[in-house]
Amino acid sequence: MSSPGSHDLDRVRNIGILAHIDAGKTTTTERILFFTGQIHKMGEVHEGDTEMDWMAQERERGITITSAATTCPWMDHRINIIDTPGHVDFTAEVERSLRVLDGGVVVFSGVEMVESQSETVWRQADRYGIPRIAFVNKLDRPESSYTGTLDMIEQRLGVRVVPLSLPYRDADRRLVGVVGLLERELVVWDTTSLGVRMERQPVPEALRDAVEMYREMALERVAEVDDAAMEAFLERGDIEASLFHQALRRGCIERGLIPVVGGSAFQKIGVQPLLDAIVRYLPSPLDVPPVHDVEGDEERPADPEAPFSALAFKVVSDAYAGRLVFVRVYSGTVESGGHAFNASTRKGLRVTKIFRMHANHRTQLEQMVAGDIVAIVGSQDVSTGETLCDKQAPILLEKIQFPEPVVFAAVEPRTEAELGSLLENLNKLAQEDPTFHVRIDETTDQIVIGGMGELHLDVLMRRLREELGVHANVGTPQVAYRETLREPVVAEDRFTRQAAGRGQYAHVILRLEPLPRGSGIQVRFAAQPDEIPKTYEAAIESTLRGTLTNGPLAGYPLADIGATVTGGSYHPVDSSELAFRAATSSALRTAYGLGAFDLLEPILEGEVITPGGYLGEVMEDLARRRGEIRELRSRGEIQILRVSVPLAESFGYATRLRSLTQGRATYSLKVARYAVVPDGSREKIIKSRGY
């Protein structure tokens, strides 16, 4: 399908497929590609031959690691899809995808229903104000519950759902097809045609009451958000299809209502109604608010004639094209070979090639237009979160925020000669993944890598080896501890020196105090101008920020400390910036000696889901890991534990949980906060650092 012009931007959908790990997200995407004619053979996650999970590791582990982009046609619309990872270690991939999408399809498993990672993804989408529809998958499994999932979506996510279908099972609880509530008809998929052919039948007698009840609920909820629909419903007790779709689209885009369809992607049941719902209810680029300049009032509507603006949301190294930069085009048009301006670096660049991507395959395009999600090759490096625009009409879009790494490991080359290649390729991976950090430790001269978890670092080190051909020795993962002050402390220092006939004088009184978790380092001035003139404040602040880096306990980064300059004195002739820097630095050292400091550790929170028979062993193992069980819920045979556990105790947990439960338990844990390390563990950590 060609790039749409301004008149049919309303036929473009930029959507993401979001879900908890194992909800069937990649299988759903594979089916969408098959039914829209983009692929001619469907891959299976368990057979390791999916299109969207094209990396060797994704196929081997059966999980999505990087968000892949693709495009497919449906009902004369173009759908740009980003399939995102469900695993918490790759949450940055979800974050950056959400930033550039207009709508989302959230896949729920009808067996596990709403899991903690589904909630995380849902809240991420809330933060970006993304309208979404829900697809309840795995309804072929006898233990699944469509209506139970509907209820749980409402309870746990606090939204109003509009069911559009109900599953129909035979006497043996086998999924036969799906009833469309609005049309009141049963759709049965023909398995011999791989689900391409469908047969429409009357609603089975056994399901009639349920169909009427859920249909009534859908009509009522749509009538609540649209006056014309309300009028029709009150007059006739029904709403005609075109008005229903129009009203539900409005309700969905204004984020009040969540349309829900169900099926089984694996059995190829219910995917076409999902595609219909995507084009009917999710917004086009014209339905979302214009993008804004972060520094001014400038805005850009989705219009190919407006000045060009686009956001780079992902960078990948490509064996053939070099560095591919994925961009979402918000406005304007740029031809292949044309020019753009990087507003973030204030540099111009030539757009040498433009590609429409399909996982790791590409089609070259002549131009990119408002509403497009494409990959470009440029004459200058562009990084994640940078804005590309028209030099004559510059605009700077909001950057994408990424969490800080919580796990570190030392890496060294096998031989001295391989050091340059190792650093270069690690930096290549860091450019692609903003949550992967690479630095050289000043004290040990070691290369230290940081990431979001054990799996995250493991995946990247395998990519280094298998894709980039670089072998390295990796140390055991270490936790990113922090240090903070336990209670306020006041210190002062008077700096006086006589040098070459000229005096140096500065006097600083400093108060350090603990701040709430997540506050970072804050500097304030409360001294009067006759005590410390404003001209010295910049020198004092840069010294404070430059020195409040590593704590006195074990040299870990300091966090959540407020530093206030409460007073001091100066000399009109002898004071200088240098003297105030020296006095500030010395006052801080005094405060370190006087103050009591705590060690903080990252705490993981989330869910562990296990069959009831293994509950005792799972709880015992968590207790050994200093874990806390916040809540225990039963759902049939399954036990769901809401837990918090220190990150330091979580290494090797995946393997241990598998062996305890014969591979039947799952978990999703992510760093939620920092907490004070208990005394017993604290001493061990400080000793291990050689302090």
MOQUIDA-V855794 format. One line per field, one symbol per residue. ss: DSSP state (2 for helix, 1 for strand, 0 for the rest). phi: phi as a letter, one per 20 degrees, with the letter a starting at -180 (. if undefined). burial: # if it has 9 or more other ideal C-beta (glycine too) atoms within 8 Angstrom, else .. A space follows every 10 residues. Layout:
ss: ???
phi: ???
burial: ???
This chain:
ss: 0000022222 2111111110 0000222222 2222200000 0000222000 0000022222 2000000111 1111001111 1110000222 2222222222 0011111110 0010022222 2222222000 1111111000 0000022222 2222222001 1110111110 0000111111 0000111110 2220000111 1100222222 2222222222 2222202222 2222220000 2222222222 2220001111 1101000010 2222222222 2000222000 1100000011 0000000011 1111111100 0111111111 1011100011 1100001111 1111111100 1111101110 0011111100 0000001111 0010000000 0000001111 1110022222 2222222222 2200001111 0000001111 1002222222 2222220000 0111000110 0111100011 1111111110 0111111111 1111000000 1111100000 0002222222 2222222001 0000001100 1111111110 0000002222 2222222222 2222001111 1111111111 1222222222 2222000111 1111100111 1111112220 0022222222 0000011111 1111110022 2222222200 0
phi: .fffeffcff ddcdcddcaf gmeofffffg fgfffenfcd ceecgfemcf ffeefgffff emceddfddb cbeblmddde ddedfdfgfd ffffgffgfd edbbdeedef eeledffffg fffffgfeme fbcdceemff fgefcffffg fffffedmcd ecfdbcfcde femefeacef ffelbeddee ffelnfeccd cfffgfdgff fffffgffff ffffdbffff fffffdmbcf gfffffffgf fffemecdfc ccrcffemdn fffffgfgff defegfedff fdffdbegcc ffbfefgfbb dedaccedge endedecdee bmbcefnedb ceffdmcebd efbcceecld dbcfdebdcg nfdcdcdcfc fddgneddbe ffcfbdeffe ecfffcccbe ccffcgfegg ffffffffff ffcfeddcbd ffedmeeddc bergfgffff fffgfeedmd dbedfffdee fccbeebfbd bbbddcbdbl mdecbbccdc ddbfdggnem dcdcdcffge ecfgfeffff fffgffefdd eefbmegebl cdddeeaqbb dgdefbggff ffffffffff fgfeeddded cfdecqcddc fgfdggffff ffffemedee bccdcmfedd deccbfggee fmfgffffff dlmeecbbcc fdadcfffgg fgfgffffem e
burial: ...#....#. ########## #.######## ######.##. .####..#.# #####.###. ..######## ####..#### ########## ########## ########## .######### ##.##..#.# ########## #..#.#.### .###..#... ########.. ....#.#### ##.####### ....#..#.. ..#...##.. #..##.#### ###.##..## .##.....#. ..######## ###...#### ########## #.######## #####....# ###......# .###.##### #######... #.######## ####.#.### ####...### #########. .#..#.#### ########.# .######### #..####..# .##.###### #.#....#.. ###.###### ########.. #....##### #######.## ######.#.# .#.#..#### #####...## ###.#..... ..######## #####..... ###.#.#... ##...##.## #.###.##.. #.##.##### ########.# ...##...## ########.# ##..#.#### ########## ##.##.###. ##..###.#. .......### #######.## ..##.###.# #...#.#### #.##..#... ##..##.... .
